[in-house]
Amino acid sequence: MTNMITLRVDPKYTMDLNRGYSLILKDAIQNKELLESEGELIRLVDQHNRYIGTGYYGHQNKGIGWILTTKEHELIDQAFFTKKVKVALSHREDFYQNSQTTAFRVFNGEGDGIGGLAIDYFDGYYMVSWYSEGIYSFKEYIYKALNELVEYKAIYEKKRFDTKGQYIDQDDFVMGTEGDFPIIVKENGMNFAVDLNDGAMTGIFLDQRDVRRAIRDHYAKDMNMLNTFSYTGAFSVAAALGGATKTTSVDLAKRSLAKTIEQFSVNGIDYEAQDIKVMDVFHYFKYAEKHDLKFDLVVLDPPSFARTKKATFSTAKDYPKLLADTIAITEKNGVIVASTNNASFYEKI
Ligand code: SAH
């Protein structure tokens, strides 16, 4: 293959890469200066020039790319991408057959062999998330693969790679027939209103599916539930459907009020019997203490990082305080469901 750049891996990192770790960390490469433009293919070798793997150049968090194959002579071409998508689809066959769940992830980044790419399914619509300029340069391959392998109403995409790795705001429609959003998808029998062309978020985070089900089926019955950082209130819906006596949803974004009312309504839940607060969670803790409010079940699902007018919140730094504040308003023998999407977060609290 022409134009392939050979990069030398620092000995400290070769073992991980040889064992199947596929993120190419910035610090792992000794001759980074050879890299020119995102999307170019790179060949990794160790100190003795022994082949490690072939990947692509693309900035994503602490990485500068992903290994795509460890077979030296495998071509990174249309057939390669089509095969990866096809295998991923076959692993989700049970979901496609399940009438109670019509929204799920069909392609999960490096887990399915292509770091930097995720594809979600929402009842006939596909949403492709691109996590770097580099992976985005392969888009024709991925869209061709989808066109070959699945039927769809439409495809939408999220470019999640501005300078800070954030979503680039644009019209996200790619091809097909545009949806009339919100559409209602199902997850384990629960309904969720979803909009695939309204900014970075869709209305539901699919990776919390099992948590929502566990809350509904095992933790909510007869409980007074508090949902912090509630966004559209998906956890509150699960709790209400699971028999919670009441739910309280707290999020400071103004849009969360209408969105939460909508999620309750599409599930036939009377939203007026629930509490929805547009408020900073940390103010809500003070409010709850002042009014002697206590909860049996509390969900914590903060963003990794958030900035409000008055303060910044980061999970790495502030989770212990968040937990302490939560414990103060949780009933004895109550349950706290604590979640984070910060991948570098360990049990250090
Ligand atoms: N738990 C939600 C997802 C949370 S997304 C779900 O299951 O769908 C993170 C949310 O935190 C966003 O909606 C954002 O508006 C909110 N948020 C960020 N900082 C906040 C703060 N200090 N107080 C309340 N909400 C906050």
Boltz pocket constraint, residues with backbone or C-beta under 6 A from the ligand:
constraints:
  - pocket:
      binder: B
      contacts: [[A, 203], [A, 204], [A, 205], [A, 208], [A, 228], [A, 229], [A, 230], [A, 231], [A, 232], [A, 233], [A, 234], [A, 235], [A, 250], [A, 251], [A, 252], [A, 253], [A, 256], [A, 279], [A, 280], [A, 281], [A, 282], [A, 301], [A, 302], [A, 303], [A, 306], [A, 307], [A, 308], [A, 313]]
      max_distance: 6.0
